[in-house]
Amino acid sequence: MGAGPAGSAAAIQAAQSGLLTVLVEGSAFPRCRPGETLHPGIGSVLKQLGVATEVNTASELRHSEIKIDWAGNRSRTRFDDPSDLSQLGYQISRSKLDTILLNRAQRAGVDVRQPCRALAPILSEGRICGVETTLGPIRAAFTIDASGGVGWLRKKQSLALYRVPRGCSQGTGIVKADARTSLRGHY
Ligand SMILES: Cc1cc2nc3c(=O)[nH]c(=O)nc-3n(C[C@H](O)[C@H](O)[C@H](O)COP(=O)(O)OP(=O)(O)OC[C@H]3O[C@@H](n4cnc5c(N)ncnc54)[C@H](O)[C@@H]3O)c2cc1C
């Protein structure tokens, strides 16, 4: 449920593991979403998902360090070896990343339903056994809520949310493509 990076990655992994998988996304793609700077550590995950080459090609800039401002504590981390591409962070627009992951999910055999909104969980004896959607019900042994900050299932089930205190989540990335080009981003 949700075809952001989490939902598409989960769907690809499920399909690669041989599960019959349906991915439900409320928005039509391409769409504008925040978030474009990725840590180099994601490289091994991209490889596992089968999209490493595509993301490498689509990543406009690769950055060599990050600065973190966390509740007043500041740190600056240079990645291990800036001359090694696999040690650099990625800068890629979310619309491109989302599309690469969704296309990969489709190639892996995922049944993508889009635009299609999840309306309510289907419950049986206290267990979630599927989702009612705008395109009809989907029965499933497992349901993954990847609706991001929307917290769709949490809201539907009135589950408690633990909030990280405000002011603890500011990060700044310094992005260096080469000696002549640099870009500073923050979120
Ligand atoms: C301003 C800003 C800047 C950011 N910058 C960065 C950054 O540089 N680098 C970084 O790593 N992270 C960044 N982030 C965080 C990043 O955006 C999130 O971590 C990431 O989007 C989470 O991915 P996700 O797949 O969990 O959720 P999302 O990307 O939010 O995807 C959830 C999906 O679920 C779908 N959905 C929701 N409800 C329903 C429903 N009822 N039915 C069907 N579909 C539904 C939505 O349409 C969406 O496609 C930033 C966030 C913000 C707000």
PDBQT file of the ligand as one rigid body, heavy atoms in Angstrom, charges set to zero:
ROOT
HETATM    1  C1  LIG A 201      10.857  18.594   2.631  1.00  0.00    +0.000 C 
HETATM    2  C2  LIG A 201      11.385  17.163   2.719  1.00  0.00    +0.000 A 
HETATM    3  C3  LIG A 201      12.654  16.872   2.201  1.00  0.00    +0.000 A 
HETATM    4  C4  LIG A 201      13.166  15.581   2.294  1.00  0.00    +0.000 A 
HETATM    5  N1  LIG A 201      14.417  15.330   1.791  1.00  0.00    +0.000 NA
HETATM    6  C5  LIG A 201      14.921  14.085   1.846  1.00  0.00    +0.000 A 
HETATM    7  C6  LIG A 201      16.192  13.783   1.276  1.00  0.00    +0.000 A 
HETATM    8  O1  LIG A 201      16.852  14.632   0.708  1.00  0.00    +0.000 OA
HETATM    9  N2  LIG A 201      16.639  12.500   1.358  1.00  0.00    +0.000 N 
HETATM   10  C7  LIG A 201      15.900  11.520   1.959  1.00  0.00    +0.000 A 
HETATM   11  O2  LIG A 201      16.361  10.370   2.006  1.00  0.00    +0.000 OA
HETATM   12  N3  LIG A 201      14.688  11.776   2.500  1.00  0.00    +0.000 NA
HETATM   13  C8  LIG A 201      14.186  13.032   2.455  1.00  0.00    +0.000 A 
HETATM   14  N4  LIG A 201      12.950  13.279   2.980  1.00  0.00    +0.000 N 
HETATM   15  C9  LIG A 201      12.216  12.182   3.580  1.00  0.00    +0.000 C 
HETATM   16  C10 LIG A 201      11.580  11.341   2.471  1.00  0.00    +0.000 C 
HETATM   17  O3  LIG A 201      10.692  12.130   1.708  1.00  0.00    +0.000 OA
HETATM   18  C11 LIG A 201      10.809  10.191   3.133  1.00  0.00    +0.000 C 
HETATM   19  O4  LIG A 201      11.687   9.508   4.001  1.00  0.00    +0.000 OA
HETATM   20  C12 LIG A 201      10.314   9.215   2.082  1.00  0.00    +0.000 C 
HETATM   21  O5  LIG A 201       9.445   9.839   1.173  1.00  0.00    +0.000 OA
HETATM   22  C13 LIG A 201       9.577   8.087   2.781  1.00  0.00    +0.000 C 
HETATM   23  O6  LIG A 201       9.237   7.155   1.776  1.00  0.00    +0.000 OA
HETATM   24  P1  LIG A 201       7.958   6.238   1.949  1.00  0.00    +0.000 P 
HETATM   25  O7  LIG A 201       7.919   5.322   0.781  1.00  0.00    +0.000 OA
HETATM   26  O8  LIG A 201       7.958   5.667   3.332  1.00  0.00    +0.000 OA
HETATM   27  O9  LIG A 201       6.700   7.252   1.934  1.00  0.00    +0.000 OA
HETATM   28  P2  LIG A 201       6.203   8.235   0.780  1.00  0.00    +0.000 P 
HETATM   29  O10 LIG A 201       7.299   8.642  -0.110  1.00  0.00    +0.000 OA
HETATM   30  O11 LIG A 201       5.433   9.310   1.492  1.00  0.00    +0.000 OA
HETATM   31  O12 LIG A 201       5.200   7.342  -0.068  1.00  0.00    +0.000 OA
HETATM   32  C14 LIG A 201       3.929   6.996   0.418  1.00  0.00    +0.000 C 
HETATM   33  C15 LIG A 201       3.058   6.688  -0.769  1.00  0.00    +0.000 C 
HETATM   34  O13 LIG A 201       1.799   6.201  -0.309  1.00  0.00    +0.000 OA
HETATM   35  C16 LIG A 201       0.770   6.742  -1.118  1.00  0.00    +0.000 C 
HETATM   36  N5  LIG A 201      -0.470   6.719  -0.359  1.00  0.00    +0.000 N 
HETATM   37  C17 LIG A 201      -0.750   7.368   0.812  1.00  0.00    +0.000 A 
HETATM   38  N6  LIG A 201      -2.001   7.085   1.207  1.00  0.00    +0.000 NA
HETATM   39  C18 LIG A 201      -2.520   6.221   0.285  1.00  0.00    +0.000 A 
HETATM   40  C19 LIG A 201      -3.779   5.548   0.153  1.00  0.00    +0.000 A 
HETATM   41  N7  LIG A 201      -4.779   5.689   1.052  1.00  0.00    +0.000 N 
HETATM   42  N8  LIG A 201      -3.954   4.746  -0.912  1.00  0.00    +0.000 NA
HETATM   43  C20 LIG A 201      -2.972   4.553  -1.831  1.00  0.00    +0.000 A 
HETATM   44  N9  LIG A 201      -1.761   5.166  -1.761  1.00  0.00    +0.000 NA
HETATM   45  C21 LIG A 201      -1.543   5.990  -0.704  1.00  0.00    +0.000 A 
HETATM   46  C22 LIG A 201       1.264   8.171  -1.441  1.00  0.00    +0.000 C 
HETATM   47  O14 LIG A 201       0.650   8.671  -2.610  1.00  0.00    +0.000 OA
HETATM   48  C23 LIG A 201       2.753   7.921  -1.629  1.00  0.00    +0.000 C 
HETATM   49  O15 LIG A 201       3.096   7.641  -2.963  1.00  0.00    +0.000 OA
HETATM   50  C24 LIG A 201      12.404  14.566   2.899  1.00  0.00    +0.000 A 
HETATM   51  C25 LIG A 201      11.115  14.840   3.387  1.00  0.00    +0.000 A 
HETATM   52  C26 LIG A 201      10.616  16.129   3.310  1.00  0.00    +0.000 A 
HETATM   53  C27 LIG A 201       9.224  16.401   3.842  1.00  0.00    +0.000 C 
ENDROOT
TORSDOF 0
